[in-house]
């Protein structure tokens, strides 16, 4: 609103009123964002936390929303991403496929230990 020339006191009153009537709810936004991005794009907790930070969500609110994503949920999401990508890497040596898959999971916000474990399991079952 400041970019549009709205005085600070007016914008504060408007935003306060929006919060009172439930039009602004960071917790609901964060929860919906986490649900959507984790299930839709398969993002891990680190990537989700970074996205919420970029959108100005308070760290405590973000942590609460991220608590809905369990370690098992992350494993399932990582396995789904790897299984989708694995057929395209079938002709590559195991080391190259491992490096590419782990890097992909890292970009999606998964912890390195989880990424290596999921990739190793997927490649072992492929052989």
KEMARSE-972067 format. One record per residue: z, y negated, x negated of N, C-alpha, C, O, CB in turn; residue number from 1. Coordinates in pm, whole numbers, plus 50000, padded with zeros to 5 digits. Glycine has a CB too. Layout:
# KEMARSE-972067
ATOM     nZ     nY     nX    caZ    caY    caX     cZ     cY     cX     oZ     oY     oX    cbZ    cbY    cbX  pos
ATOM      Z      Y      X      Z      Y      X      Z      Y      X      Z      Y      X      Z      Y      X  NUM
...
# end
This chain:
# KEMARSE-972067
ATOM     nZ     nY     nX    caZ    caY    caX     cZ     cY     cX     oZ     oY     oX    cbZ    cbY    cbX  pos
ATOM  50000  50118  49919  50000  50000  50000  50000  49875  49914  49946  49772  49953  50119  50000  50093    1
ATOM  50061  49885  49796  50065  49769  49707  49924  49728  49665  49896  49609  49650  50149  49800  49583    2
ATOM  49836  49825  49646  49697  49792  49608  49625  49717  49719  49529  49644  49694  49620  49920  49572    3
ATOM  49670  49737  49840  49606  49671  49955  49673  49538  49990  49637  49473  50088  49610  49764  50077    4
ATOM  49770  49498  49909  49833  49369  49932  49944  49369  50035  49984  49262  50082  49730  49272  49973    5
ATOM  49995  49485  50071  50105  49493  50167  50234  49458  50093  50262  49515  49988  50115  49636  50233    6
ATOM  50312  49364  50147  50438  49327  50081  50531  49448  50066  50532  49537  50151  50509  49215  50160    7
ATOM  50609  49449  49959  50699  49562  49930  50797  49590  50043  50820  49706  50078  50776  49534  49802    8
ATOM  50857  49483  50100  50957  49506  50205  50894  49568  50329  50959  49647  50398  51025  49374  50241    9
ATOM  50771  49534  50359  50702  49592  50474  50670  49739  50448  50692  49825  50534  50573  49514  50505   10
ATOM  50618  49768  50329  50584  49907  50299  50709  49995  50296  50703  50111  50338  50511  49916  50165   11
ATOM  50821  49942  50247  50945  50019  50247  50990  50051  50389  51031  50163  50417  51054  49944  50172   12
ATOM  50983  49951  50479  51023  49974  50618  50933  50078  50684  50981  50165  50756  51020  49842  50697   13
ATOM  50803  50068  50658  50708  50162  50718  50735  50303  50667  50739  50398  50745  50563  50120  50688   14
ATOM  50752  50317  50536  50776  50450  50478  50910  50507  50525  50920  50627  50551  50773  50442  50325   15
ATOM  51011  50423  50535  51141  50470  50587  51126  50520  50730  51181  50624  50766  51246  50357  50582   16
ATOM  51052  50446  50810  51032  50487  50950  50953  50617  50958  50985  50704  51038  50960  50375  51029   17
ATOM  50850  50631  50875  50773  50756  50871  50864  50873  50837  50850  50980  50895  50658  50746  50769   18
ATOM  50955  50854  50742  51049  50959  50706  51144  50994  50819  51176  51111  50841  51129  50918  50584   19
ATOM  51189  50892  50892  51280  50915  51005  51216  51000  51114  51283  51085  51173  51325  50783  51063   20
ATOM  51091  50976  51142  51025  51049  51251  50958  51177  51204  50894  51247  51282  50922  50960  51318   21
ATOM  50972  51209  51074  50922  51335  51023  50777  51336  50979  50718  51442  50960  50940  51438  51126   22
ATOM  50718  51218  50964  50579  51213  50918  50568  51230  50767  50463  51269  50715  50515  51082  50959   23
ATOM  50676  51202  50697  50678  51221  50552  50789  51321  50521  50907  51292  50542  50701  51084  50475   24
ATOM  50751  51437  50472  50849  51541  50443  50803  51612  50316  50720  51704  50321  50863  51642  50564   25
ATOM  50857  51569  50202  50817  51627  50074  50845  51776  50066  50767  51851  50008  50888  51557  49961   26
ATOM  50956  51820  50125  50990  51962  50120  50888  52046  50195  50844  52151  50146  51131  51987  50178   27
ATOM  50849  52000  50312  50748  52074  50390  50614  52072  50319  50542  52172  50316  50734  52015  50533   28
ATOM  50579  51956  50262  50454  51946  50187  50454  52043  50070  50358  52117  50049  50431  51803  50138   29
ATOM  50562  52043  49992  50570  52128  49874  50562  52275  49913  50492  52353  49847  50700  52102  49797   30
ATOM  50631  52314  50018  50627  52453  50062  50487  52493  50105  50439  52600  50069  50727  52476  50176   31
ATOM  50422  52408  50182  50285  52438  50227  50189  52443  50110  50099  52527  50106  50238  52332  50329   32
ATOM  50208  52353  50013  50121  52350  49895  50136  52479  49815  50037  52540  49776  50154  52227  49807   33
ATOM  50259  52519  49792  50286  52641  49715  50226  52763  49786  50160  52846  49724  50439  52660  49693   34
ATOM  50250  52773  49916  50195  52886  49992  50043  52889  49982  49984  52993  49954  50239  52879  50140   35
ATOM  49982  52776  50005  49836  52768  50006  49776  52799  49870  49684  52880  49859  49792  52631  50052   36
ATOM  49827  52735  49767  49768  52749  49633  49801  52884  49569  49720  52937  49493  49816  52636  49543   37
ATOM  49917  52938  49598  49951  53068  49540  49868  53178  49605  49810  53261  49536  50102  53097  49556   38
ATOM  49862  53178  49737  49789  53283  49807  49639  53260  49804  49561  53355  49795  49837  53294  49950   39
ATOM  49597  53136  49813  49454  53106  49818  49385  53110  49682  49275  53164  49670  49434  52974  49879   40
ATOM  49448  53052  49581  49385  53044  49449  49451  53134  49346  49402  53147  49234  49389  52903  49400   41
ATOM  49561  53197  49383  49629  53288  49291  49699  53219  49176  49710  53276  49068  49530  53385  49237   42
ATOM  49747  53099  49197  49814  53026  49089  49956  53075  49067  50025  53114  49161  49815  52877  49119   43
ATOM  49998  53072  48941  50134  53109  48904  50228  52991  48920  50185  52879  48948  50138  53161  48761   44
ATOM  50357  53018  48901  50459  52914  48922  50441  52794  48829  50461  52680  48872  50596  52974  48901   45
ATOM  50404  52817  48703  50388  52704  48611  50280  52609  48658  50299  52487  48657  50354  52754  48470   46
ATOM  50167  52662  48700  50057  52578  48747  50095  52507  48876  50062  52390  48895  49930  52662  48770   47
ATOM  50164  52576  48964  50208  52514  49089  50307  52401  49063  50299  52295  49126  50272  52619  49180   48
ATOM  50400  52422  48970  50497  52318  48936  50426  52196  48880  50462  52082  48913  50600  52371  48836   49
ATOM  50328  52217  48795  50253  52105  48737  50178  52028  48845  50175  51905  48843  50154  52155  48629   50
ATOM  50118  52099  48939  50046  52032  49047  50140  51949  49134  50107  51837  49173  49971  52135  49133   51
ATOM  50256  52004  49164  50352  51930  49246  50403  51806  49172  50421  51701  49233  50470  52020  49284   52
ATOM  50425  51818  49041  50466  51702  48961  50360  51593  48966  50392  51475  48983  50494  51743  48816   53
ATOM  50233  51633  48950  50123  51535  48953  50115  51465  49089  50067  51352  49097  49990  51603  48921   54
ATOM  50159  51530  49193  50154  51471  49327  50282  51395  49362  50298  51349  49475  50129  51579  49429   55
ATOM  50373  51384  49265  50492  51302  49284  50606  51368  49358  50696  51299  49406  50456  51180  49355   56
ATOM  50605  51500  49367  50713  51571  49435  50831  51581  49339  50815  51615  49222  50667  51713  49482   57
ATOM  50949  51550  49389  51073  51556  49311  51093  51697  49254  51059  51796  49319  51193  51516  49398   58
ATOM  51148  51705  49134  51167  51835  49067  51254  51931  49147  51225  52051  49152  51229  51813  48930   59
ATOM  51359  51880  49211  51447  51967  49290  51374  52022  49412  51389  52139  49448  51574  51890  49334   60
ATOM  51295  51937  49476  51218  51980  49593  51113  52083  49550  51092  52183  49618  51150  51858  49662   61
ATOM  51048  52057  49437  50948  52150  49385  51012  52284  49350  50956  52389  49382  50877  52091  49262   62
ATOM  51127  52281  49286  51196  52405  49248  51230  52488  49372  51219  52610  49371  51323  52374  49168   63
ATOM  51273  52421  49476  51305  52491  49600  51181  52559  49658  51186  52674  49702  51367  52394  49704   64
ATOM  51070  52488  49659  50945  52544  49713  50896  52659  49625  50846  52759  49676  50836  52434  49723   65
ATOM  50910  52644  49494  50864  52748  49401  50951  52873  49406  50906  52981  49367  50862  52693  49260   66
ATOM  51073  52859  49454  51160  52976  49463  51108  53078  49563  51150  53194  49562  51302  52933  49501   67
ATOM  51017  53036  49649  50957  53129  49747  50860  53226  49681  50827  53330  49739  50885  53051  49856   68
ATOM  50814  53193  49559  50722  53281  49486  50805  53369  49393  50860  53321  49294  50614  53199  49406   69
ATOM  50813  53497  49425  50893  53589  49343  50811  53640  49225  50690  53620  49218  50943  53707  49429   70
ATOM  50878  53705  49134  50809  53766  49020  50712  53872  49067  50602  53886  49012  50911  53827  48921   71
ATOM  50751  53947  49169  50660  54048  49224  50535  53984  49284  50425  54038  49271  50732  54132  49331   72
ATOM  50552  53869  49349  50437  53796  49404  50342  53754  49292  50220  53764  49305  50484  53672  49483   73
ATOM  50400  53709  49181  50317  53668  49068  50242  53786  49008  50125  53775  48972  50402  53600  48960   74
ATOM  50309  53900  48997  50244  54020  48943  50127  54060  49031  50018  54090  48981  50345  54136  48931   75
ATOM  50147  54061  49160  50041  54098  49253  49923  54002  49243  49807  54044  49242  50094  54101  49398   76
ATOM  49953  53872  49235  49846  53772  49223  49770  53788  49092  49647  53780  49090  49904  53630  49234   77
ATOM  49842  53812  48983  49777  53830  48852  49691  53956  48853  49580  53955  48800  49882  53837  48739   78
ATOM  49740  54063  48911  49662  54187  48919  49534  54167  49000  49429  54220  48964  49747  54299  48980   79
ATOM  49544  54092  49108  49426  54066  49191  49322  53985  49113  49203  54013  49120  49465  53992  49320   80
ATOM  49367  53885  49039  49274  53804  48959  49207  53889  48852  49086  53878  48832  49347  53686  48894   81
ATOM  49284  53972  48785  49228  54057  48679  49131  54159  48737  49025  54183  48679  49341  54129  48602   82
ATOM  49166  54218  48850  49077  54319  48908  48945  54259  48953  48842  54327  48949  49145  54388  49025   83
ATOM  48947  54133  48995  48821  54067  49033  48734  54037  48912  48612  54043  48919  48850  53938  49109   84
ATOM  48798  54004  48801  48725  53962  48681  48686  54079  48592  48589  54069  48517  48809  53864  48602   85
ATOM  48758  54188  48598  48740  54301  48508  48600  54363  48511  48547  54394  48404  48839  54406  48541   86
ATOM  48537  54383  48625  48404  54445  48624  48301  54367  48542  48212  54427  48481  48354  54460  48766   87
ATOM  48311  54237  48541  48217  54155  48463  48239  54163  48313  48154  54118  48236  48227  54013  48507   88
ATOM  48351  54219  48272  48383  54229  48129  48372  54372  48078  48415  54401  47966  48523  54176  48104   89
ATOM  48316  54461  48158  48313  54603  48124  48239  54632  47993  48277  54724  47921  48248  54680  48236   90
ATOM  48137  54556  47962  48058  54583  47843  48120  54527  47715  48073  54557  47605  47920  54526  47860   91
ATOM  48223  54448  47728  48284  54384  47612  48387  54475  47546  48447  54560  47612  48349  54251  47653   92
ATOM  48408  54457  47415  48515  54531  47349  48651  54497  47412  48670  54389  47467  48516  54500  47197   93
ATOM  48744  54591  47401  48875  54576  47463  48945  54448  47417  49009  54380  47498  48963  54697  47432   94
ATOM  48935  54414  47289  49003  54295  47236  48949  54167  47299  49024  54076  47331  48989  54289  47083   95
ATOM  48817  54162  47316  48753  54043  47373  48792  54031  47522  48826  53923  47570  48598  54050  47357   96
ATOM  48786  54143  47592  48824  54142  47734  48969  54101  47750  49003  54023  47839  48801  54281  47797   97
ATOM  49056  54152  47664  49198  54116  47669  49215  53967  47648  49285  53901  47725  49277  54193  47563   98
ATOM  49152  53913  47546  49164  53771  47516  49117  53685  47633  49182  53587  47670  49084  53736  47389   99
ATOM  49005  53720  47691  48950  53641  47802  49037  53650  47927  49060  53550  47995  48809  53687  47835  100
ATOM  49085  53769  47957  49168  53785  48077  49303  53716  48063  49351  53652  48156  49188  53934  48106  101
ATOM  49364  53730  47946  49493  53665  47923  49477  53513  47928  49562  53443  47983  49554  53709  47788  102
ATOM  49369  53462  47870  49344  53318  47873  49324  53269  48017  49374  53163  48055  49221  53283  47788  103
ATOM  49252  53347  48096  49230  53310  48236  49362  53305  48311  49386  53212  48388  49134  53410  48303  104
ATOM  49448  53403  48290  49578  53404  48357  49665  53288  48308  49741  53229  48386  49650  53537  48332  105
ATOM  49655  53255  48181  49729  53141  48127  49687  53011  48194  49771  52928  48227  49710  53132  47977  106
ATOM  49557  52994  48213  49508  52873  48280  49552  52867  48425  49565  52759  48483  49356  52867  48273  107
ATOM  49576  52983  48484  49621  52989  48623  49773  52973  48634  49827  52977  48745  49578  53120  48686  108
ATOM  49842  52957  48522  49985  52929  48525  50077  53048  48515  50194  53039  48551  50016  52859  48647  109
ATOM  50027  53160  48466  50112  53279  48451  50172  53281  48311  50110  53237  48215  50031  53408  48477  110
ATOM  50294  53333  48302  50363  53344  48174  50287  53441  48082  50230  53539  48130  50509  53393  48194  111
ATOM  50285  53413  47952  50211  53500  47859  50255  53646  47865  50171  53736  47859  50228  53449  47718  112
ATOM  50384  53672  47876  50432  53811  47879  50378  53884  48002  50338  54000  47994  50586  53816  47877  113
ATOM  50378  53816  48115  50325  53875  48237  50175  53898  48224  50124  54002  48263  50355  53784  48359  114
ATOM  50105  53800  48168  49960  53811  48153  49924  53930  48065  49836  54009  48100  49902  53682  48093  115
ATOM  49989  53943  47950  49959  54055  47860  49990  54190  47926  49913  54285  47912  50040  54042  47730  116
ATOM  50101  54196  47997  50138  54322  48062  50037  54362  48169  49995  54478  48175  50278  54310  48124  117
ATOM  49997  54268  48253  49902  54297  48360  49766  54335  48303  49703  54429  48350  49888  54177  48455  118
ATOM  49722  54263  48202  49591  54292  48141  49595  54429  48071  49501  54507  48085  49552  54182  48040  119
ATOM  49700  54456  47998  49711  54586  47929  49708  54701  48030  49641  54802  48008  49841  54592  47845  120
ATOM  49780  54686  48140  49781  54791  48243  49643  54808  48303  49598  54921  48325  49883  54757  48352  121
ATOM  49574  54698  48331  49442  54705  48392  49340  54770  48297  49259  54852  48339  49393  54565  48433  122
ATOM  49347  54733  48171  49253  54790  48074  49284  54936  48047  49192  55015  48025  49256  54711  47943  123
ATOM  49411  54975  48049  49448  55115  48029  49400  55201  48144  49356  55314  48124  49598  55128  48012  124
ATOM  49408  55148  48265  49362  55226  48380  49209  55231  48388  49153  55319  48452  49418  55167  48510  125
ATOM  49143  55137  48322  48997  55134  48319  48941  55245  48230  48834  55301  48256  48947  54997  48270  126
ATOM  49014  55276  48125  48966  55374  48026  48972  55514  48076  48935  55607  48005  49044  55365  47899  127
# end
